[in-house]
Amino acid sequence: MADGLPKRNPVPSPMNGPQTEPVGRRHFLLQGGAGLGGLALSYLLQRESLSAAESAASPLAPNPPHLAAKAKSCIFLFMGGGPGHMDTFDPKPDLTRHHGTVASGGPDQPEGSKLLYIGSPFRFSKRGKSGIEVSELFPHLGEWVDEMSVVRSLYTDSDNHTAGTLLMNLGRPMPGSPSLGSWMVYGLGTENQDLPAFVVLPDYRFIHGPQNWSNGYLPAIYQGTLLNLVGPPIVDLKPPEGVTRSRQAANLRLITKWNRDHLRSNPVKDDLQARIRNYELAFRMQTSVPEALDLEKEPESIRELYGMNNAVTEPMGRKCLMARRMVERGVRFIQVFNSSWDSHFDLTKEHSRRGLETDRPIAGLLQDLKQRGLLDETLVVWGGEFGRTPESGRGLVKETMGREHNKEAMAMWFAGGGVKPGTVVGATDEMGRRAVESRYHIHDLHATILHLMGLDDMRLTYYHGGRFKRLTDLGGHLIKEMIA
């Protein structure tokens, strides 16, 4: 056939082609018995499958990894907007020397216009025993470079914020695919059945939304759970006034019975099983979530370590401290958002603000994880959706000028479980426009993160839309230089 499908013979019927010959009694009984037997077998298999599904462990139960895991949990510190790599962790002295000169070899520009090189307004200095150079934006974080592997040679496929953010979180430039956290929980489960396995701590300046922590085509139970920072952490988590816990438990038992009755008649609907699990998890979270997020229980020294006594650092400090408490309680993946790194104008002022917001809280997180013996089993990731250009796209050199988006070069750092400490991987060209040494794509980044968590990106698959799909699509290469 033209569509490539095999032809199917029409089923004989009064309305369809020639009639069959009369069926004899013995043949009728044989066919009827076989049909009834098939129905009975189908029913028994359906019941057996349903019973197995009902008695199976939670889909969030811990799963054995594909390979020896180097980390149990992952904290992804997402710097939305695209931090300038040449202003943070990739110093470019040649760029500084060419500050104010006409740029060459830059992106396409309107005829007659000029792009001018912008040297970084921030000084770099060698820090720690490793001597890794770090911007003055991070005086506290720079003390922890000996725990880091800084990768300076990453690149992505889009310099658009929405597409770039989706690429970093989903491995795709369009919504509809599972996020990194969802894939990780799908592959590994979680060690705490009373808390969400995948937690999102937002920045309300972040405009790209829940598609970045979506479960996509994976079952709904693998979606990220957004925790509000103001008011109740989860909407409607607290029961209405006058509703006792015993009454809730009775209601839950009744709802579960109805759902299971419905599931028996619809055994192939995975979302029904997920709904049952979610009701049960929500009931348990009413106690576990408030306890896990009760930061008032932390001693003043810890609150100060995270900068929670300062109005500028308190929002990020609160999220970083919540992330540590989640890791302590066996949550698998925590994504912490900080935004507004998109400095097209007034690079000095805007990047300085972001540095002040994040430097002390993130340094406090690393120190706290280290002193509790958690850093070796926690993978910490820092980065945005892309890097920045070495030139300003606004035509004039002023103190208030900034940088444009750059998909050809970006820097990220990693610390903790399985990371080779005190290392620098790759390099960009002398102006920082393009990664030129040990170039690694976003798929390579994702493959490496999964590997450190004990997952093989080629074996972590889900059948959807007619084929087995992966976070890394056709696969990624490990960034072996950063793996201990």
C-alpha positions in Angstrom: 0.0 0.0 0.0 1.1 3.6 -0.5 1.3 4.2 3.3 3.7 1.3 3.7 1.2 -0.7 5.8 0.4 -4.4 4.9 -2.9 -5.0 3.2 -5.6 -6.5 5.4 -8.1 -9.0 4.1 -11.7 -7.8 4.7 -13.6 -9.8 7.3 -16.5 -11.6 5.6 -19.9 -10.2 6.6 -23.3 -9.5 5.1 -22.1 -6.0 4.4 -18.6 -7.0 3.3 -17.8 -9.1 0.3 -18.6 -12.8 -0.3 -20.2 -15.0 2.3 -18.6 -18.0 3.9 -19.9 -21.5 3.7 -22.3 -22.9 6.4 -20.6 -23.9 9.6 -21.1 -27.5 10.8 -22.1 -28.3 14.4 -18.7 -29.8 15.4 -16.9 -26.8 13.9 -19.2 -24.4 15.6 -18.6 -26.0 19.0 -14.9 -26.1 18.4 -14.7 -22.4 17.5 -17.1 -21.4 20.2 -15.1 -23.3 22.8 -11.9 -21.8 21.6 -13.4 -18.4 21.8 -14.8 -18.9 25.3 -11.4 -20.3 26.4 -9.6 -17.3 25.0 -12.0 -15.0 26.9 -11.4 -16.9 30.1 -7.6 -16.9 29.5 -7.7 -13.2 28.8 -9.7 -12.5 31.9 -7.3 -14.6 34.1 -4.3 -12.9 32.6 -5.9 -9.5 33.2 -6.6 -10.3 36.8 -3.1 -11.7 37.3 -1.5 -8.6 35.8 -3.8 -6.3 37.9 -3.0 -8.2 41.0 0.8 -7.9 40.3 0.4 -4.2 39.6 -1.5 -3.7 42.9 1.0 -5.6 44.9 4.0 -4.2 43.3 6.3 -1.8 45.2 5.7 2.0 44.7 7.0 3.3 41.3 9.1 5.6 43.5 10.7 2.8 45.4 14.6 2.8 45.1 15.8 1.0 42.0 19.2 -0.6 41.5 21.4 1.7 39.3 22.8 0.5 36.0 26.3 1.0 37.3 28.1 1.9 40.5 26.6 5.2 41.6 28.9 7.9 42.8 26.1 10.1 44.1 22.7 9.5 45.7 21.1 12.9 45.2 21.5 15.8 42.9 21.1 19.5 43.5 20.9 21.6 40.3 21.5 25.3 40.9 20.0 26.8 37.7 21.1 30.4 37.0 18.4 31.5 34.6 19.2 34.1 32.0 22.7 33.0 31.0 25.6 34.1 33.3 28.6 35.5 31.3 31.3 32.8 31.4 34.0 35.4 30.9 32.6 37.3 34.0 32.4 34.2 36.3 34.6 31.2 35.7 36.4 31.7 32.4 38.8 34.7 32.5 39.7 36.3 29.2 42.6 38.7 29.6 42.8 39.2 25.8 39.2 40.4 25.8 40.1 42.9 28.5 43.0 44.2 26.4 40.7 44.7 23.4 38.0 46.5 25.4 36.3 49.1 23.3 37.7 48.0 19.9 35.7 46.9 17.0 34.8 43.2 17.2 35.7 40.9 14.4 34.3 37.4 13.6 31.2 38.0 15.7 27.6 37.2 14.9 25.7 38.6 11.9 24.9 42.3 12.3 23.1 44.9 10.4 25.1 46.6 7.6 27.0 49.6 8.8 26.7 48.7 12.5 29.6 47.9 14.8 30.0 45.5 17.6 32.6 46.5 20.3 34.5 44.2 22.6 33.5 44.4 26.2 36.2 43.4 28.7 34.9 42.0 32.0 34.5 44.6 34.7 35.3 41.9 37.3 38.7 41.0 38.4 39.8 37.3 38.5 42.1 35.7 41.0 43.5 32.2 41.6 41.8 30.5 44.5 42.5 27.4 46.6 45.4 24.9 46.2 44.2 24.2 42.7 44.7 27.8 41.6 41.4 27.9 39.6 40.7 31.5 38.6 37.3 32.8 39.9 35.6 36.2 39.4 35.4 38.6 42.3 31.6 38.1 42.1 32.2 35.0 44.2 34.4 35.8 47.2 32.9 33.0 49.4 32.3 30.5 46.6 35.9 30.9 45.5 37.0 29.2 48.7 35.5 26.0 47.5 37.1 25.7 44.1 39.2 22.7 45.3 35.9 20.8 45.5 34.9 21.8 42.0 35.4 20.7 38.4 34.9 23.8 36.2 33.9 22.9 32.6 34.6 25.8 30.3 33.8 24.2 27.0 30.1 23.5 26.9 27.8 24.5 24.0 24.1 24.2 23.2 21.8 24.5 20.2 19.9 27.7 20.8 20.6 31.2 22.1 16.9 31.8 22.7 16.0 31.8 26.4 13.0 29.6 26.2 14.5 27.0 23.9 17.8 27.2 25.7 16.2 26.6 29.1 14.2 23.7 27.7 17.4 22.2 26.2 19.1 22.4 29.5 16.2 20.9 31.4 14.6 18.5 28.9 17.3 17.9 26.3 14.9 19.3 23.7 14.1 22.8 22.6 10.4 22.3 22.8 8.0 21.4 25.6 6.5 17.9 26.0 9.5 15.8 26.9 10.5 14.6 30.4 12.9 16.8 32.4 16.2 15.7 33.8 14.8 15.3 37.3 11.9 13.2 36.0 14.2 10.9 34.1 16.4 10.5 37.2 13.5 9.6 39.5 12.1 7.3 36.8 15.4 5.5 36.7 16.3 5.5 40.4 13.2 6.1 42.5 13.7 7.8 45.9 14.8 6.8 49.4 12.0 8.8 51.1 8.4 7.6 50.3 6.9 10.5 52.4 8.3 13.3 50.4 8.3 14.2 46.7 11.2 12.5 44.8 11.8 15.6 42.6 11.5 19.0 44.2 11.5 22.4 42.6 12.4 25.6 44.5 11.5 28.5 42.2 12.5 32.0 41.5 9.4 34.0 40.7 11.3 36.1 38.2 11.7 32.9 36.2 9.2 33.1 33.4 9.6 29.7 31.5 7.4 27.8 33.9 6.5 24.2 34.8 7.3 22.7 31.4 10.9 22.7 32.7 10.1 20.2 35.5 7.5 18.3 33.6 7.2 14.5 33.4 6.4 14.8 29.7 5.4 11.4 28.4 6.6 9.6 31.6 3.9 8.6 34.1 2.6 11.6 36.1 4.2 10.5 39.3 7.6 11.5 38.0 6.7 15.2 37.6 8.6 17.7 39.7 6.8 19.1 42.8 6.9 22.9 43.1 7.4 24.2 46.7 6.1 27.7 47.3 8.5 29.9 49.2 5.7 32.2 50.5 2.7 30.8 52.3 1.9 27.1 52.3 4.7 25.2 50.5 2.1 23.1 48.6 -1.3 24.5 47.9 -4.1 22.8 49.8 -1.6 20.6 51.6 -3.1 21.5 55.0 -6.6 19.9 55.6 -9.5 22.2 56.1 -10.3 23.3 59.6 -12.3 20.6 61.5 -11.1 17.7 59.3 -9.2 15.3 61.5 -6.5 13.0 60.3 -8.6 9.9 61.1 -11.4 11.3 59.0 -8.9 12.0 56.2 -7.6 8.4 56.5 -11.1 7.0 56.2 -11.8 9.2 53.1 -8.6 8.0 51.6 -9.4 4.4 52.1 -12.8 4.9 50.4 -11.3 6.8 47.5 -8.6 4.2 47.1 -11.2 1.4 47.0 -13.1 3.2 44.3 -10.0 3.9 42.3 -8.9 0.2 42.6 -12.3 -0.9 41.5 -12.0 1.4 38.5 -8.5 0.2 37.8 -9.7 -3.5 37.6 -11.9 -2.5 34.7 -9.1 -0.4 33.1 -5.9 -2.3 33.9 -3.9 -0.7 31.1 -4.4 2.9 32.3 -1.1 3.7 34.2 -2.4 7.1 35.2 -5.0 5.5 37.5 -2.2 3.7 39.5 -0.3 6.9 39.6 -3.4 8.8 40.9 -3.7 6.2 43.7 -0.1 6.6 44.7 -0.4 10.4 44.6 -3.4 10.5 46.9 -1.4 8.3 49.4 1.7 10.4 49.0 -0.3 13.7 49.5 -1.7 12.3 52.8 1.8 11.4 54.1 3.2 14.8 53.0 0.9 16.7 55.3 3.2 15.7 58.1 6.5 15.2 56.3 6.7 18.4 54.2 6.1 20.9 57.1 8.7 19.1 59.2 11.3 19.0 56.3 10.8 22.7 55.6 10.8 23.9 59.2 13.9 26.1 59.0 13.3 27.5 62.4 14.6 24.3 63.9 18.1 25.1 62.4 20.6 26.7 64.8 21.4 30.4 64.3 24.9 29.5 63.1 23.5 27.5 60.2 21.1 30.2 59.3 23.9 32.7 59.3 26.1 30.3 57.2 23.4 30.5 54.4 23.1 34.3 54.7 19.5 34.1 56.0 20.2 37.1 58.3 20.6 39.4 55.2 17.7 40.7 53.1 19.7 40.2 49.8 20.9 36.7 50.4 17.9 35.4 52.4 15.8 34.2 49.4 18.6 32.1 47.9 19.8 31.1 51.3 16.4 29.8 52.2 16.3 27.6 49.1 19.8 26.3 49.6 19.1 25.3 53.2 15.8 23.7 52.1 17.8 21.7 49.5 20.2 20.4 52.1 17.3 19.3 54.3 15.8 17.5 51.4 19.0 15.7 50.6 19.3 14.7 54.3 15.8 13.1 53.9 16.6 11.1 50.8 15.0 13.3 48.1 16.6 12.3 44.8 16.6 15.6 42.7 16.3 19.2 43.9 16.3 22.0 41.4 17.0 25.5 42.8 16.3 28.5 40.5 17.9 31.9 40.5 17.1 34.3 37.7 17.8 37.6 36.0 21.4 36.8 34.8 20.3 38.2 31.4 22.5 41.3 31.4 22.1 43.0 28.1 22.4 46.4 29.9 24.5 47.4 32.8 26.5 44.2 33.1 28.4 45.5 36.1 25.3 46.3 38.2 23.2 43.3 37.2 25.9 40.6 37.5 27.0 42.1 40.8 23.5 41.8 42.1 23.2 38.2 41.1 26.6 37.5 42.7 25.5 39.1 46.0 22.3 37.0 45.9 24.0 33.7 45.4 27.6 33.7 46.5 27.2 33.2 50.2 24.2 30.9 50.1 25.8 28.5 47.6 29.1 28.5 49.5 27.2 27.8 52.7 25.4 24.9 51.0 28.8 23.3 50.0 30.2 23.9 53.5 27.1 22.5 55.2 27.1 19.4 52.9 30.8 18.9 53.5 30.6 19.1 57.3 27.7 16.7 57.5 29.4 14.1 55.3 26.8 14.6 52.5 28.9 16.2 49.8 30.5 12.9 48.7 27.1 11.5 48.0 25.5 14.6 46.6 26.1 15.9 43.1 25.9 19.8 43.0 25.6 21.4 39.5 25.8 25.1 38.8 25.0 26.8 35.4 22.5 28.6 33.1 21.0 27.9 29.7 23.9 29.4 27.7 26.8 31.8 27.9 27.3 35.4 26.7 29.1 37.1 23.8 32.4 38.9 24.2 30.9 42.0 22.5 28.1 44.3 23.2 25.3 44.4 20.7 24.2 47.9 21.6 26.8 49.8 19.6 28.6 52.0 22.2 31.0 51.3 25.0 29.6 52.6 28.2 29.8 51.3 31.8 26.1 50.4 31.4 26.6 48.1 28.4 26.1 44.3 28.6 26.4 41.2 26.5 24.3 39.2 24.1 23.3 35.5 24.2 25.9 32.9 23.1 25.1 29.3 22.4 28.7 28.4 21.3 30.3 28.8 24.7 29.3 28.4 28.4 30.8 27.5 31.7 29.4 25.3 34.4 30.8 23.8 37.6 30.2 20.6 39.4 31.0 19.5 43.0 30.5 16.5 45.2 29.7 12.9 44.4 32.0 11.5 41.7 33.5 14.8 40.6 37.2 15.2 40.2 38.0 18.1 42.5 40.1 21.1 41.7 40.0 20.6 37.9 39.3 22.7 34.8 38.0 21.0 31.7 38.2 22.5 28.2 38.7 26.1 26.9 37.1 28.8 24.8 39.0 30.9 22.3 40.9 34.0 23.4 37.8 36.2 23.3 35.4 33.6 24.8 33.2 33.5 21.8 33.4 29.7 21.1 34.4 26.5 22.9 37.4 25.2 21.0 39.1 22.6 23.3 37.2 19.5 24.6 33.9 20.7 23.3 30.9 19.1 25.0 27.2 19.4 24.0 24.2 19.5 26.4 23.6 15.7 25.7 27.1 15.1 26.9 26.4 17.1 30.1 23.2 15.1 30.7 24.9 11.7 30.0 27.6 12.7 32.6 25.1 13.7 35.3 23.2 10.5 34.8 26.4 8.5 34.9 27.5 10.0 38.2 24.1 9.0 39.6 24.6 5.5 38.4 22.5 5.6 35.2 23.5 4.7 31.7 21.9 7.3 29.4 21.7 4.7 26.5 19.8 2.2 28.8 17.5 4.7 30.4 14.7 4.5 27.9 10.9 4.8 27.7 8.8 3.6 24.8 6.7 6.4 23.4 5.4 7.4 20.0 6.6 4.2 18.4 10.2 4.2 19.6 12.3 4.0 22.7 13.2 7.6 23.8 16.1 8.9 25.9 17.0 12.1 27.6 20.1 12.3 25.4 18.2 11.2 22.2 20.9 9.2 20.3 23.3 9.3 23.3 25.9 11.6 24.8 29.7 11.3 25.5 30.9 11.3 29.1 32.9 14.3 30.2 35.6 12.0 31.5 38.0 14.7 32.5 35.6 15.8 35.4 34.9 12.2 36.7 37.0 11.1 39.6 
